[in-house]
Structure formats: C-alpha cells, structure tokens
C-alpha cells in the first residue's frame, strides 16, 4: 500500500486482508456452495471466491473481527480441511 494514499482509505478498508486458503475435500459444486456460505457467515468476512478447480478460496476479511485460525475452524466444522497456511495476496 502506498503510504501517501492511506488518508484516502476508509478506516474499514485499512483493516481488510485478503488471503488464499487451500482446501482439501472440495469435489463438487455443492462443496463450493457450502464453503462459500460457511465463510460468508463469519463475522467480518467481506468477500469470498471459491475455486473448485484449484481447491482454494480467496477470502477478504476485516482483521479486527476475524482471523485465519477462525476461518480454518469454520472450514473444519463444515467438513473441509485447510491444507496449508493461508497465503496473503498483494
């Protein structure tokens, strides 16, 4: 982020992080729907893009409300296993 532009960013946007989470067990369109709904149900999640072909989800969230361990726990509760640490996107 360009430090000069931070004044133009809302306080909420300053706290947003985007990470890619690799997910084991995603095999069908129903899996995509379950994962999408589960992650969107976490307080603070702003955007979710689930990619079945590459077995991953890209999640944008408010880091003051949730974090990667909470997102991983949500996936585990819904029967899916995060396979690697989340990768931040830039």
Beta strands, then each sheet from edge to edge (+ up, - down):
strand 1: 16-24
strand 2: 45-51
strand 3: 56-62
strand 4: 81-82
strand 5: 87-88
sheet 1: 2+ 3- 1+ 4-
sheet 2: 2+ 3- 1+ 5-
end
